[in-house]
Amino acid sequence: MPDELENILKKFGVKNISLAGPGAFARTVPKEILKKIMLNEKQKRDFLEFSYKFDKNQYVCGLGKDNLLVYGELE
C-alpha cells in the first residue's frame, strides 16, 4: 500500500517523497465519455489538469496502487 511504501522509504533515508496513482481518476470515467473528452482540446486539458491533482492526493493514491509512481530524494 502507498503508506507502507512511504514508511519503508523513510526508514532508508529517502526525503521529499511524493506518491501518485496515475490513472486513478480516469478509471472512474466511462470509456465512451473519456474518448469524447480526449477529442476536445479544452476538455482534455482541463481533465488532465484535474486528474493530475486528483491522482496525487494522498487519500486517493491507493486507487492507483497497481501503477503507483513514487518520487523521492536520497541525501
PDB file of N, CA, C, O and CB in Angstrom:
ATOM      1  N   MET A   1       0.838  -1.181   0.000  1.00  0.00           N
ATOM      2  CA  MET A   1       0.000   0.000   0.000  1.00  0.00           C
ATOM      3  C   MET A   1       0.888   1.252   0.000  1.00  0.00           C
ATOM      4  O   MET A   1       2.028   1.197   0.463  1.00  0.00           O
ATOM      5  CB  MET A   1      -0.956  -0.006   1.223  1.00  0.00           C
ATOM      6  N   PRO A   2       0.389   2.360  -0.505  1.00  0.00           N
ATOM      7  CA  PRO A   2       1.183   3.581  -0.594  1.00  0.00           C
ATOM      8  C   PRO A   2       1.798   4.027   0.728  1.00  0.00           C
ATOM      9  O   PRO A   2       2.970   4.402   0.766  1.00  0.00           O
ATOM     10  CB  PRO A   2       0.338   4.678  -1.128  1.00  0.00           C
ATOM     11  N   ASP A   3       1.030   3.994   1.802  1.00  0.00           N
ATOM     12  CA  ASP A   3       1.575   4.439   3.091  1.00  0.00           C
ATOM     13  C   ASP A   3       2.669   3.511   3.596  1.00  0.00           C
ATOM     14  O   ASP A   3       3.626   3.969   4.220  1.00  0.00           O
ATOM     15  CB  ASP A   3       0.464   4.533   4.130  1.00  0.00           C
ATOM     16  N   GLU A   4       2.546   2.230   3.338  1.00  0.00           N
ATOM     17  CA  GLU A   4       3.581   1.276   3.740  1.00  0.00           C
ATOM     18  C   GLU A   4       4.875   1.529   2.964  1.00  0.00           C
ATOM     19  O   GLU A   4       5.966   1.511   3.534  1.00  0.00           O
ATOM     20  CB  GLU A   4       3.096  -0.174   3.515  1.00  0.00           C
ATOM     21  N   LEU A   5       4.738   1.763   1.672  1.00  0.00           N
ATOM     22  CA  LEU A   5       5.912   2.043   0.842  1.00  0.00           C
ATOM     23  C   LEU A   5       6.594   3.329   1.291  1.00  0.00           C
ATOM     24  O   LEU A   5       7.821   3.386   1.364  1.00  0.00           O
ATOM     25  CB  LEU A   5       5.513   2.143  -0.641  1.00  0.00           C
ATOM     26  N   GLU A   6       5.816   4.352   1.590  1.00  0.00           N
ATOM     27  CA  GLU A   6       6.378   5.616   2.052  1.00  0.00           C
ATOM     28  C   GLU A   6       7.156   5.426   3.350  1.00  0.00           C
ATOM     29  O   GLU A   6       8.242   5.984   3.506  1.00  0.00           O
ATOM     30  CB  GLU A   6       5.270   6.653   2.248  1.00  0.00           C
ATOM     31  N   ASN A   7       6.613   4.648   4.280  1.00  0.00           N
ATOM     32  CA  ASN A   7       7.308   4.391   5.551  1.00  0.00           C
ATOM     33  C   ASN A   7       8.612   3.625   5.345  1.00  0.00           C
ATOM     34  O   ASN A   7       9.607   3.911   6.010  1.00  0.00           O
ATOM     35  CB  ASN A   7       6.398   3.610   6.499  1.00  0.00           C
ATOM     36  N   ILE A   8       8.616   2.666   4.441  1.00  0.00           N
ATOM     37  CA  ILE A   8       9.836   1.914   4.140  1.00  0.00           C
ATOM     38  C   ILE A   8      10.897   2.843   3.572  1.00  0.00           C
ATOM     39  O   ILE A   8      12.056   2.792   3.984  1.00  0.00           O
ATOM     40  CB  ILE A   8       9.545   0.765   3.152  1.00  0.00           C
ATOM     41  N   LEU A   9      10.509   3.689   2.632  1.00  0.00           N
ATOM     42  CA  LEU A   9      11.464   4.620   2.014  1.00  0.00           C
ATOM     43  C   LEU A   9      12.029   5.590   3.045  1.00  0.00           C
ATOM     44  O   LEU A   9      13.221   5.898   3.016  1.00  0.00           O
ATOM     45  CB  LEU A   9      10.792   5.403   0.873  1.00  0.00           C
ATOM     46  N   LYS A  10      11.185   6.073   3.955  1.00  0.00           N
ATOM     47  CA  LYS A  10      11.648   6.981   5.009  1.00  0.00           C
ATOM     48  C   LYS A  10      12.693   6.305   5.887  1.00  0.00           C
ATOM     49  O   LYS A  10      13.668   6.941   6.286  1.00  0.00           O
ATOM     50  CB  LYS A  10      10.466   7.457   5.869  1.00  0.00           C
ATOM     51  N   LYS A  11      12.501   5.015   6.196  1.00  0.00           N
ATOM     52  CA  LYS A  11      13.459   4.266   7.025  1.00  0.00           C
ATOM     53  C   LYS A  11      14.836   4.194   6.370  1.00  0.00           C
ATOM     54  O   LYS A  11      15.853   4.101   7.056  1.00  0.00           O
ATOM     55  CB  LYS A  11      12.938   2.849   7.289  1.00  0.00           C
ATOM     56  N   PHE A  12      14.861   4.238   5.032  1.00  0.00           N
ATOM     57  CA  PHE A  12      16.123   4.181   4.299  1.00  0.00           C
ATOM     58  C   PHE A  12      16.655   5.565   3.943  1.00  0.00           C
ATOM     59  O   PHE A  12      17.574   5.690   3.133  1.00  0.00           O
ATOM     60  CB  PHE A  12      15.949   3.366   3.040  1.00  0.00           C
ATOM     61  N   GLY A  13      16.080   6.604   4.546  1.00  0.00           N
ATOM     62  CA  GLY A  13      16.604   7.948   4.383  1.00  0.00           C
ATOM     63  C   GLY A  13      16.114   8.725   3.181  1.00  0.00           C
ATOM     64  O   GLY A  13      16.687   9.761   2.843  1.00  0.00           O
ATOM     65  N   VAL A  14      15.071   8.252   2.528  1.00  0.00           N
ATOM     66  CA  VAL A  14      14.538   8.978   1.380  1.00  0.00           C
ATOM     67  C   VAL A  14      13.727  10.171   1.894  1.00  0.00           C
ATOM     68  O   VAL A  14      12.902  10.025   2.796  1.00  0.00           O
ATOM     69  CB  VAL A  14      13.659   8.043   0.477  1.00  0.00           C
ATOM     70  N   LYS A  15      13.964  11.341   1.317  1.00  0.00           N
ATOM     71  CA  LYS A  15      13.290  12.583   1.714  1.00  0.00           C
ATOM     72  C   LYS A  15      12.414  13.086   0.573  1.00  0.00           C
ATOM     73  O   LYS A  15      12.531  12.630  -0.565  1.00  0.00           O
ATOM     74  CB  LYS A  15      14.324  13.669   2.120  1.00  0.00           C
ATOM     75  N   ASN A  16      11.541  14.025   0.893  1.00  0.00           N
ATOM     76  CA  ASN A  16      10.678  14.666  -0.110  1.00  0.00           C
ATOM     77  C   ASN A  16       9.957  13.637  -0.973  1.00  0.00           C
ATOM     78  O   ASN A  16       9.989  13.703  -2.202  1.00  0.00           O
ATOM     79  CB  ASN A  16      11.501  15.600  -1.001  1.00  0.00           C
ATOM     80  N   ILE A  17       9.320  12.705  -0.322  1.00  0.00           N
ATOM     81  CA  ILE A  17       8.624  11.623  -1.023  1.00  0.00           C
ATOM     82  C   ILE A  17       7.288  12.134  -1.569  1.00  0.00           C
ATOM     83  O   ILE A  17       6.513  12.781  -0.866  1.00  0.00           O
ATOM     84  CB  ILE A  17       8.398  10.407  -0.076  1.00  0.00           C
ATOM     85  N   SER A  18       7.050  11.828  -2.822  1.00  0.00           N
ATOM     86  CA  SER A  18       5.796  12.182  -3.471  1.00  0.00           C
ATOM     87  C   SER A  18       5.243  10.929  -4.132  1.00  0.00           C
ATOM     88  O   SER A  18       5.950  10.241  -4.867  1.00  0.00           O
ATOM     89  CB  SER A  18       5.993  13.334  -4.512  1.00  0.00           C
ATOM     90  N   LEU A  19       3.978  10.640  -3.865  1.00  0.00           N
ATOM     91  CA  LEU A  19       3.344   9.453  -4.434  1.00  0.00           C
ATOM     92  C   LEU A  19       2.179   9.871  -5.322  1.00  0.00           C
ATOM     93  O   LEU A  19       1.517  10.876  -5.064  1.00  0.00           O
ATOM     94  CB  LEU A  19       2.862   8.493  -3.317  1.00  0.00           C
ATOM     95  N   ALA A  20       1.942   9.102  -6.351  1.00  0.00           N
ATOM     96  CA  ALA A  20       0.791   9.345  -7.221  1.00  0.00           C
ATOM     97  C   ALA A  20       0.297   8.013  -7.758  1.00  0.00           C
ATOM     98  O   ALA A  20       1.067   7.071  -7.948  1.00  0.00           O
ATOM     99  CB  ALA A  20       1.155  10.312  -8.388  1.00  0.00           C
ATOM    100  N   GLY A  21      -0.971   7.960  -7.991  1.00  0.00           N
ATOM    101  CA  GLY A  21      -1.589   6.781  -8.591  1.00  0.00           C
ATOM    102  C   GLY A  21      -2.108   7.142  -9.968  1.00  0.00           C
ATOM    103  O   GLY A  21      -3.311   7.334 -10.140  1.00  0.00           O
ATOM    104  N   PRO A  22      -1.220   7.239 -10.961  1.00  0.00           N
ATOM    105  CA  PRO A  22      -1.645   7.659 -12.295  1.00  0.00           C
ATOM    106  C   PRO A  22      -2.827   6.833 -12.817  1.00  0.00           C
ATOM    107  O   PRO A  22      -2.816   5.602 -12.786  1.00  0.00           O
ATOM    108  CB  PRO A  22      -0.479   7.554 -13.265  1.00  0.00           C
ATOM    109  N   GLY A  23      -3.829   7.545 -13.289  1.00  0.00           N
ATOM    110  CA  GLY A  23      -4.993   6.868 -13.842  1.00  0.00           C
ATOM    111  C   GLY A  23      -6.098   6.595 -12.846  1.00  0.00           C
ATOM    112  O   GLY A  23      -7.144   6.067 -13.223  1.00  0.00           O
ATOM    113  N   ALA A  24      -5.898   6.939 -11.583  1.00  0.00           N
ATOM    114  CA  ALA A  24      -6.916   6.656 -10.566  1.00  0.00           C
ATOM    115  C   ALA A  24      -8.234   7.342 -10.918  1.00  0.00           C
ATOM    116  O   ALA A  24      -9.292   6.716 -10.862  1.00  0.00           O
ATOM    117  CB  ALA A  24      -6.435   7.115  -9.175  1.00  0.00           C
ATOM    118  N   PHE A  25      -8.174   8.620 -11.280  1.00  0.00           N
ATOM    119  CA  PHE A  25      -9.407   9.330 -11.617  1.00  0.00           C
ATOM    120  C   PHE A  25      -9.961   8.860 -12.961  1.00  0.00           C
ATOM    121  O   PHE A  25     -11.169   8.670 -13.103  1.00  0.00           O
ATOM    122  CB  PHE A  25      -9.161  10.845 -11.648  1.00  0.00           C
ATOM    123  N   ALA A  26      -9.096   8.676 -13.931  1.00  0.00           N
ATOM    124  CA  ALA A  26      -9.542   8.285 -15.273  1.00  0.00           C
ATOM    125  C   ALA A  26     -10.321   6.969 -15.244  1.00  0.00           C
ATOM    126  O   ALA A  26     -11.226   6.770 -16.054  1.00  0.00           O
ATOM    127  CB  ALA A  26      -8.339   8.159 -16.216  1.00  0.00           C
ATOM    128  N   ARG A  27      -9.978   6.073 -14.323  1.00  0.00           N
ATOM    129  CA  ARG A  27     -10.681   4.794 -14.240  1.00  0.00           C
ATOM    130  C   ARG A  27     -12.101   4.941 -13.709  1.00  0.00           C
ATOM    131  O   ARG A  27     -12.886   3.994 -13.771  1.00  0.00           O
ATOM    132  CB  ARG A  27      -9.909   3.839 -13.360  1.00  0.00           C
ATOM    133  N   THR A  28     -12.442   6.123 -13.187  1.00  0.00           N
ATOM    134  CA  THR A  28     -13.798   6.337 -12.682  1.00  0.00           C
ATOM    135  C   THR A  28     -14.737   6.861 -13.771  1.00  0.00           C
ATOM    136  O   THR A  28     -15.945   6.961 -13.555  1.00  0.00           O
ATOM    137  CB  THR A  28     -13.770   7.312 -11.508  1.00  0.00           C
ATOM    138  N   VAL A  29     -14.185   7.194 -14.935  1.00  0.00           N
ATOM    139  CA  VAL A  29     -14.976   7.764 -16.032  1.00  0.00           C
ATOM    140  C   VAL A  29     -15.218   6.681 -17.087  1.00  0.00           C
ATOM    141  O   VAL A  29     -14.281   6.004 -17.511  1.00  0.00           O
ATOM    142  CB  VAL A  29     -14.251   9.005 -16.664  1.00  0.00           C
ATOM    143  N   PRO A  30     -16.477   6.520 -17.509  1.00  0.00           N
ATOM    144  CA  PRO A  30     -16.755   5.525 -18.556  1.00  0.00           C
ATOM    145  C   PRO A  30     -15.932   5.799 -19.827  1.00  0.00           C
ATOM    146  O   PRO A  30     -15.698   6.948 -20.201  1.00  0.00           O
ATOM    147  CB  PRO A  30     -18.261   5.520 -18.896  1.00  0.00           C
ATOM    148  N   LYS A  31     -15.512   4.731 -20.460  1.00  0.00           N
ATOM    149  CA  LYS A  31     -14.630   4.820 -21.624  1.00  0.00           C
ATOM    150  C   LYS A  31     -15.213   5.695 -22.739  1.00  0.00           C
ATOM    151  O   LYS A  31     -14.471   6.434 -23.386  1.00  0.00           O
ATOM    152  CB  LYS A  31     -14.349   3.430 -22.161  1.00  0.00           C
ATOM    153  N   GLU A  32     -16.522   5.624 -22.973  1.00  0.00           N
ATOM    154  CA  GLU A  32     -17.142   6.411 -24.044  1.00  0.00           C
ATOM    155  C   GLU A  32     -17.004   7.908 -23.763  1.00  0.00           C
ATOM    156  O   GLU A  32     -16.728   8.692 -24.671  1.00  0.00           O
ATOM    157  CB  GLU A  32     -18.631   6.034 -24.199  1.00  0.00           C
ATOM    158  N   ILE A  33     -17.196   8.297 -22.506  1.00  0.00           N
ATOM    159  CA  ILE A  33     -17.080   9.706 -22.123  1.00  0.00           C
ATOM    160  C   ILE A  33     -15.622  10.150 -22.198  1.00  0.00           C
ATOM    161  O   ILE A  33     -15.325  11.253 -22.656  1.00  0.00           O
ATOM    162  CB  ILE A  33     -17.641   9.936 -20.697  1.00  0.00           C
ATOM    163  N   LEU A  34     -14.729   9.297 -21.754  1.00  0.00           N
ATOM    164  CA  LEU A  34     -13.297   9.604 -21.800  1.00  0.00           C
ATOM    165  C   LEU A  34     -12.836   9.867 -23.232  1.00  0.00           C
ATOM    166  O   LEU A  34     -12.045  10.779 -23.472  1.00  0.00           O
ATOM    167  CB  LEU A  34     -12.484   8.455 -21.189  1.00  0.00           C
ATOM    168  N   LYS A  35     -13.324   9.077 -24.177  1.00  0.00           N
ATOM    169  CA  LYS A  35     -12.981   9.270 -25.590  1.00  0.00           C
ATOM    170  C   LYS A  35     -13.454  10.637 -26.083  1.00  0.00           C
ATOM    171  O   LYS A  35     -12.721  11.326 -26.792  1.00  0.00           O
ATOM    172  CB  LYS A  35     -13.602   8.152 -26.453  1.00  0.00           C
ATOM    173  N   LYS A  36     -14.675  11.033 -25.712  1.00  0.00           N
ATOM    174  CA  LYS A  36     -15.205  12.337 -26.125  1.00  0.00           C
ATOM    175  C   LYS A  36     -14.386  13.478 -25.524  1.00  0.00           C
ATOM    176  O   LYS A  36     -14.112  14.473 -26.195  1.00  0.00           O
ATOM    177  CB  LYS A  36     -16.680  12.473 -25.711  1.00  0.00           C
ATOM    178  N   ILE A  37     -13.998  13.329 -24.260  1.00  0.00           N
ATOM    179  CA  ILE A  37     -13.185  14.356 -23.597  1.00  0.00           C
ATOM    180  C   ILE A  37     -11.853  14.525 -24.323  1.00  0.00           C
ATOM    181  O   ILE A  37     -11.400  15.651 -24.531  1.00  0.00           O
ATOM    182  CB  ILE A  37     -12.944  13.990 -22.111  1.00  0.00           C
ATOM    183  N   MET A  38     -11.233  13.437 -24.704  1.00  0.00           N
ATOM    184  CA  MET A  38      -9.920  13.493 -25.344  1.00  0.00           C
ATOM    185  C   MET A  38      -9.971  14.105 -26.752  1.00  0.00           C
ATOM    186  O   MET A  38      -8.938  14.522 -27.276  1.00  0.00           O
ATOM    187  CB  MET A  38      -9.328  12.097 -25.415  1.00  0.00           C
ATOM    188  N   LEU A  39     -11.134  14.163 -27.358  1.00  0.00           N
ATOM    189  CA  LEU A  39     -11.265  14.755 -28.697  1.00  0.00           C
ATOM    190  C   LEU A  39     -11.446  16.270 -28.655  1.00  0.00           C
ATOM    191  O   LEU A  39     -11.318  16.931 -29.686  1.00  0.00           O
ATOM    192  CB  LEU A  39     -12.437  14.128 -29.427  1.00  0.00           C
ATOM    193  N   ASN A  40     -11.737  16.825 -27.496  1.00  0.00           N
ATOM    194  CA  ASN A  40     -11.918  18.266 -27.335  1.00  0.00           C
ATOM    195  C   ASN A  40     -10.715  18.808 -26.566  1.00  0.00           C
ATOM    196  O   ASN A  40     -10.492  18.428 -25.417  1.00  0.00           O
ATOM    197  CB  ASN A  40     -13.267  18.598 -26.593  1.00  0.00           C
ATOM    198  N   GLU A  41      -9.945  19.689 -27.191  1.00  0.00           N
ATOM    199  CA  GLU A  41      -8.685  20.153 -26.585  1.00  0.00           C
ATOM    200  C   GLU A  41      -8.869  20.812 -25.219  1.00  0.00           C
ATOM    201  O   GLU A  41      -8.092  20.537 -24.304  1.00  0.00           O
ATOM    202  CB  GLU A  41      -8.006  21.129 -27.514  1.00  0.00           C
ATOM    203  N   LYS A  42      -9.879  21.677 -25.055  1.00  0.00           N
ATOM    204  CA  LYS A  42     -10.080  22.342 -23.776  1.00  0.00           C
ATOM    205  C   LYS A  42     -10.500  21.334 -22.704  1.00  0.00           C
ATOM    206  O   LYS A  42      -9.968  21.343 -21.594  1.00  0.00           O
ATOM    207  CB  LYS A  42     -11.135  23.453 -23.911  1.00  0.00           C
ATOM    208  N   GLN A  43     -11.457  20.466 -23.041  1.00  0.00           N
ATOM    209  CA  GLN A  43     -11.893  19.449 -22.083  1.00  0.00           C
ATOM    210  C   GLN A  43     -10.740  18.518 -21.719  1.00  0.00           C
ATOM    211  O   GLN A  43     -10.585  18.122 -20.563  1.00  0.00           O
ATOM    212  CB  GLN A  43     -13.069  18.639 -22.655  1.00  0.00           C
ATOM    213  N   LYS A  44      -9.951  18.181 -22.704  1.00  0.00           N
ATOM    214  CA  LYS A  44      -8.799  17.303 -22.478  1.00  0.00           C
ATOM    215  C   LYS A  44      -7.808  17.961 -21.518  1.00  0.00           C
ATOM    216  O   LYS A  44      -7.354  17.335 -20.560  1.00  0.00           O
ATOM    217  CB  LYS A  44      -8.102  16.963 -23.817  1.00  0.00           C
ATOM    218  N   ARG A  45      -7.477  19.221 -21.779  1.00  0.00           N
ATOM    219  CA  ARG A  45      -6.538  19.953 -20.924  1.00  0.00           C
ATOM    220  C   ARG A  45      -7.079  20.060 -19.494  1.00  0.00           C
ATOM    221  O   ARG A  45      -6.350  19.820 -18.532  1.00  0.00           O
ATOM    222  CB  ARG A  45      -6.269  21.362 -21.500  1.00  0.00           C
ATOM    223  N   ASP A  46      -8.360  20.423 -19.359  1.00  0.00           N
ATOM    224  CA  ASP A  46      -8.982  20.540 -18.029  1.00  0.00           C
ATOM    225  C   ASP A  46      -9.021  19.194 -17.309  1.00  0.00           C
ATOM    226  O   ASP A  46      -8.743  19.105 -16.113  1.00  0.00           O
ATOM    227  CB  ASP A  46     -10.407  21.104 -18.153  1.00  0.00           C
ATOM    228  N   PHE A  47      -9.368  18.157 -18.056  1.00  0.00           N
ATOM    229  CA  PHE A  47      -9.439  16.817 -17.473  1.00  0.00           C
ATOM    230  C   PHE A  47      -8.071  16.355 -16.981  1.00  0.00           C
ATOM    231  O   PHE A  47      -7.948  15.839 -15.871  1.00  0.00           O
ATOM    232  CB  PHE A  47      -9.992  15.820 -18.495  1.00  0.00           C
ATOM    233  N   LEU A  48      -7.050  16.541 -17.805  1.00  0.00           N
ATOM    234  CA  LEU A  48      -5.706  16.104 -17.424  1.00  0.00           C
ATOM    235  C   LEU A  48      -5.171  16.899 -16.237  1.00  0.00           C
ATOM    236  O   LEU A  48      -4.490  16.348 -15.372  1.00  0.00           O
ATOM    237  CB  LEU A  48      -4.754  16.237 -18.608  1.00  0.00           C
ATOM    238  N   GLU A  49      -5.480  18.200 -16.197  1.00  0.00           N
ATOM    239  CA  GLU A  49      -5.053  19.022 -15.065  1.00  0.00           C
ATOM    240  C   GLU A  49      -5.720  18.552 -13.772  1.00  0.00           C
ATOM    241  O   GLU A  49      -5.062  18.428 -12.740  1.00  0.00           O
ATOM    242  CB  GLU A  49      -5.379  20.505 -15.324  1.00  0.00           C
ATOM    243  N   PHE A  50      -7.029  18.292 -13.833  1.00  0.00           N
ATOM    244  CA  PHE A  50      -7.731  17.813 -12.644  1.00  0.00           C
ATOM    245  C   PHE A  50      -7.238  16.421 -12.255  1.00  0.00           C
ATOM    246  O   PHE A  50      -7.030  16.142 -11.074  1.00  0.00           O
ATOM    247  CB  PHE A  50      -9.252  17.794 -12.887  1.00  0.00           C
ATOM    248  N   SER A  51      -7.053  15.553 -13.240  1.00  0.00           N
ATOM    249  CA  SER A  51      -6.587  14.187 -12.970  1.00  0.00           C
ATOM    250  C   SER A  51      -5.238  14.187 -12.260  1.00  0.00           C
ATOM    251  O   SER A  51      -5.014  13.412 -11.330  1.00  0.00           O
ATOM    252  CB  SER A  51      -6.486  13.392 -14.273  1.00  0.00           C
ATOM    253  N   TYR A  52      -4.343  15.066 -12.709  1.00  0.00           N
ATOM    254  CA  TYR A  52      -3.021  15.155 -12.106  1.00  0.00           C
ATOM    255  C   TYR A  52      -3.139  15.496 -10.620  1.00  0.00           C
ATOM    256  O   TYR A  52      -2.482  14.879  -9.782  1.00  0.00           O
ATOM    257  CB  TYR A  52      -2.163  16.208 -12.835  1.00  0.00           C
ATOM    258  N   LYS A  53      -3.975  16.476 -10.302  1.00  0.00           N
ATOM    259  CA  LYS A  53      -4.172  16.864  -8.897  1.00  0.00           C
ATOM    260  C   LYS A  53      -4.847  15.746  -8.110  1.00  0.00           C
ATOM    261  O   LYS A  53      -4.435  15.437  -6.992  1.00  0.00           O
ATOM    262  CB  LYS A  53      -5.013  18.152  -8.804  1.00  0.00           C
ATOM    263  N   PHE A  54      -5.867  15.146  -8.681  1.00  0.00           N
ATOM    264  CA  PHE A  54      -6.603  14.068  -8.016  1.00  0.00           C
ATOM    265  C   PHE A  54      -5.692  12.879  -7.729  1.00  0.00           C
ATOM    266  O   PHE A  54      -5.680  12.350  -6.618  1.00  0.00           O
ATOM    267  CB  PHE A  54      -7.795  13.623  -8.876  1.00  0.00           C
ATOM    268  N   ASP A  55      -4.939  12.468  -8.729  1.00  0.00           N
ATOM    269  CA  ASP A  55      -4.091  11.276  -8.610  1.00  0.00           C
ATOM    270  C   ASP A  55      -2.960  11.449  -7.593  1.00  0.00           C
ATOM    271  O   ASP A  55      -2.439  10.458  -7.080  1.00  0.00           O
ATOM    272  CB  ASP A  55      -3.503  10.928  -9.964  1.00  0.00           C
ATOM    273  N   LYS A  56      -2.570  12.705  -7.292  1.00  0.00           N
ATOM    274  CA  LYS A  56      -1.516  12.959  -6.308  1.00  0.00           C
ATOM    275  C   LYS A  56      -2.048  13.081  -4.890  1.00  0.00           C
ATOM    276  O   LYS A  56      -1.263  13.097  -3.942  1.00  0.00           O
ATOM    277  CB  LYS A  56      -0.769  14.213  -6.669  1.00  0.00           C
ATOM    278  N   ASN A  57      -3.360  13.167  -4.722  1.00  0.00           N
ATOM    279  CA  ASN A  57      -3.949  13.303  -3.397  1.00  0.00           C
ATOM    280  C   ASN A  57      -3.666  12.036  -2.586  1.00  0.00           C
ATOM    281  O   ASN A  57      -3.925  10.924  -3.046  1.00  0.00           O
ATOM    282  CB  ASN A  57      -5.479  13.568  -3.494  1.00  0.00           C
ATOM    283  N   GLN A  58      -3.135  12.217  -1.385  1.00  0.00           N
ATOM    284  CA  GLN A  58      -2.746  11.053  -0.577  1.00  0.00           C
ATOM    285  C   GLN A  58      -3.931  10.164  -0.212  1.00  0.00           C
ATOM    286  O   GLN A  58      -3.746   8.978   0.061  1.00  0.00           O
ATOM    287  CB  GLN A  58      -2.055  11.514   0.691  1.00  0.00           C
ATOM    288  N   TYR A  59      -5.130  10.709  -0.203  1.00  0.00           N
ATOM    289  CA  TYR A  59      -6.297   9.919   0.180  1.00  0.00           C
ATOM    290  C   TYR A  59      -6.830   9.052  -0.948  1.00  0.00           C
ATOM    291  O   TYR A  59      -7.594   8.122  -0.692  1.00  0.00           O
ATOM    292  CB  TYR A  59      -7.386  10.825   0.664  1.00  0.00           C
ATOM    293  N   VAL A  60      -6.452   9.328  -2.182  1.00  0.00           N
ATOM    294  CA  VAL A  60      -6.887   8.502  -3.303  1.00  0.00           C
ATOM    295  C   VAL A  60      -5.716   7.778  -3.953  1.00  0.00           C
ATOM    296  O   VAL A  60      -5.896   7.048  -4.927  1.00  0.00           O
ATOM    297  CB  VAL A  60      -7.607   9.356  -4.336  1.00  0.00           C
ATOM    298  N   CYS A  61      -4.539   7.975  -3.424  1.00  0.00           N
ATOM    299  CA  CYS A  61      -3.345   7.370  -4.013  1.00  0.00           C
ATOM    300  C   CYS A  61      -3.475   5.858  -4.099  1.00  0.00           C
ATOM    301  O   CYS A  61      -2.976   5.254  -5.049  1.00  0.00           O
ATOM    302  CB  CYS A  61      -2.109   7.739  -3.203  1.00  0.00           C
ATOM    303  N   GLY A  62      -4.117   5.248  -3.156  1.00  0.00           N
ATOM    304  CA  GLY A  62      -4.296   3.802  -3.163  1.00  0.00           C
ATOM    305  C   GLY A  62      -5.149   3.304  -4.312  1.00  0.00           C
ATOM    306  O   GLY A  62      -5.073   2.131  -4.678  1.00  0.00           O
ATOM    307  N   LEU A  63      -5.965   4.185  -4.887  1.00  0.00           N
ATOM    308  CA  LEU A  63      -6.784   3.789  -6.030  1.00  0.00           C
ATOM    309  C   LEU A  63      -5.921   3.427  -7.228  1.00  0.00           C
ATOM    310  O   LEU A  63      -6.330   2.647  -8.087  1.00  0.00           O
ATOM    311  CB  LEU A  63      -7.750   4.905  -6.403  1.00  0.00           C
ATOM    312  N   GLY A  64      -4.734   3.995  -7.276  1.00  0.00           N
ATOM    313  CA  GLY A  64      -3.821   3.701  -8.382  1.00  0.00           C
ATOM    314  C   GLY A  64      -2.697   2.780  -7.964  1.00  0.00           C
ATOM    315  O   GLY A  64      -1.624   2.786  -8.568  1.00  0.00           O
ATOM    316  N   LYS A  65      -2.940   1.980  -6.922  1.00  0.00           N
ATOM    317  CA  LYS A  65      -1.855   1.182  -6.349  1.00  0.00           C
ATOM    318  C   LYS A  65      -1.250   0.176  -7.314  1.00  0.00           C
ATOM    319  O   LYS A  65      -0.114  -0.258  -7.124  1.00  0.00           O
ATOM    320  CB  LYS A  65      -2.352   0.460  -5.146  1.00  0.00           C
ATOM    321  N   ASP A  66      -2.001  -0.203  -8.355  1.00  0.00           N
ATOM    322  CA  ASP A  66      -1.441  -1.143  -9.321  1.00  0.00           C
ATOM    323  C   ASP A  66      -0.381  -0.496 -10.190  1.00  0.00           C
ATOM    324  O   ASP A  66       0.425  -1.187 -10.814  1.00  0.00           O
ATOM    325  CB  ASP A  66      -2.537  -1.714 -10.193  1.00  0.00           C
ATOM    326  N   ASN A  67      -0.378   0.824 -10.233  1.00  0.00           N
ATOM    327  CA  ASN A  67       0.621   1.545 -11.010  1.00  0.00           C
ATOM    328  C   ASN A  67       1.071   2.775 -10.231  1.00  0.00           C
ATOM    329  O   ASN A  67       1.014   3.897 -10.734  1.00  0.00           O
ATOM    330  CB  ASN A  67       0.060   1.946 -12.400  1.00  0.00           C
ATOM    331  N   LEU A  68       1.506   2.556  -9.035  1.00  0.00           N
ATOM    332  CA  LEU A  68       1.929   3.620  -8.131  1.00  0.00           C
ATOM    333  C   LEU A  68       3.259   4.213  -8.578  1.00  0.00           C
ATOM    334  O   LEU A  68       4.216   3.487  -8.848  1.00  0.00           O
ATOM    335  CB  LEU A  68       2.038   3.093  -6.697  1.00  0.00           C
ATOM    336  N   LEU A  69       3.308   5.540  -8.651  1.00  0.00           N
ATOM    337  CA  LEU A  69       4.520   6.265  -9.024  1.00  0.00           C
ATOM    338  C   LEU A  69       5.052   6.950  -7.783  1.00  0.00           C
ATOM    339  O   LEU A  69       4.315   7.651  -7.090  1.00  0.00           O
ATOM    340  CB  LEU A  69       4.249   7.299 -10.167  1.00  0.00           C
ATOM    341  N   VAL A  70       6.338   6.747  -7.500  1.00  0.00           N
ATOM    342  CA  VAL A  70       6.947   7.320  -6.304  1.00  0.00           C
ATOM    343  C   VAL A  70       8.176   8.117  -6.697  1.00  0.00           C
ATOM    344  O   VAL A  70       8.993   7.679  -7.507  1.00  0.00           O
ATOM    345  CB  VAL A  70       7.314   6.218  -5.284  1.00  0.00           C
ATOM    346  N   TYR A  71       8.289   9.304  -6.102  1.00  0.00           N
ATOM    347  CA  TYR A  71       9.454  10.143  -6.324  1.00  0.00           C
ATOM    348  C   TYR A  71      10.026  10.497  -4.958  1.00  0.00           C
ATOM    349  O   TYR A  71       9.275  10.792  -4.028  1.00  0.00           O
ATOM    350  CB  TYR A  71       9.092  11.429  -7.151  1.00  0.00           C
ATOM    351  N   GLY A  72      11.333  10.471  -4.833  1.00  0.00           N
ATOM    352  CA  GLY A  72      11.988  10.857  -3.584  1.00  0.00           C
ATOM    353  C   GLY A  72      13.439  11.197  -3.834  1.00  0.00           C
ATOM    354  O   GLY A  72      13.968  10.997  -4.927  1.00  0.00           O
ATOM    355  N   GLU A  73      14.069  11.716  -2.795  1.00  0.00           N
ATOM    356  CA  GLU A  73      15.468  12.120  -2.912  1.00  0.00           C
ATOM    357  C   GLU A  73      16.289  11.455  -1.822  1.00  0.00           C
ATOM    358  O   GLU A  73      15.878  11.401  -0.663  1.00  0.00           O
ATOM    359  CB  GLU A  73      15.607  13.653  -2.833  1.00  0.00           C
ATOM    360  N   LEU A  74      17.447  10.954  -2.202  1.00  0.00           N
ATOM    361  CA  LEU A  74      18.412  10.417  -1.254  1.00  0.00           C
ATOM    362  C   LEU A  74      19.479  11.467  -0.992  1.00  0.00           C
ATOM    363  O   LEU A  74      19.987  12.088  -1.926  1.00  0.00           O
ATOM    364  CB  LEU A  74      19.047   9.102  -1.781  1.00  0.00           C
ATOM    365  N   GLU A  75      19.815  11.665   0.258  1.00  0.00           N
ATOM    366  CA  GLU A  75      20.835  12.651   0.570  1.00  0.00           C
ATOM    367  C   GLU A  75      22.150  11.965   0.876  1.00  0.00           C
ATOM    368  O   GLU A  75      23.142  12.633   1.165  1.00  0.00           O
ATOM    369  CB  GLU A  75      20.404  13.525   1.743  1.00  0.00           C
TER     370      GLU A  75
END
